[in-house]
Amino acid sequence: MKHYPLLFGRHELVEGNGFIARVGVAGRALLTDEDGEFWVEGVNPGGFAAGGKSPNEALAEFSTAFRAVLFDIASDAKSFEEFKSEVRKFFEDTNGPALREWEEAVRAVRAGQIDAEWLAKRPADTKLGIEVVEVSQPAATNNELGEAALAA
């Protein structure tokens, strides 16, 4: 079993009860290759995972799962402020066991034991965070694609 420490970024537009929000995340995830089955588990935010038959399929499913969590939070929130607060709580919910495996995998990358040529590389200490902004004037310039990189 191989573990790949990932840094991921996503931007999502989410409609809630009386608001539209733009959520931008810079988080951590752990990609695991279990004999040809691939799983991506959230570290920050934690509490969700997705699988696939390839790393790209697992990452795509992980992105869909992230969006689904945001949609669930939005459907329960009575206001933008409540949504923002709940999204921050979601992001801060660190998956402790996955974090320990992520840190171990970073050490393996740095030691040259793990590599993923198909991923860009970024410093493992890249700043993490989540930004939740109420959208009052949607514009095409806000569109951004998500990305994943190997934490090194």
Secondary structure by P-SEA (a helix, b strand, c coil): cbbbbbbbbbbbbbbcccbbbbbbbbbbbbbbbcccbbbbbbccccccccccccaaaaaaaaaaaaaaaaaaaaaacccaaaaaaaaaaaaaccaaaaaaaaaaaaaaaaacccccccccccccccccbbbbbbbcccccccbbbbbccccc
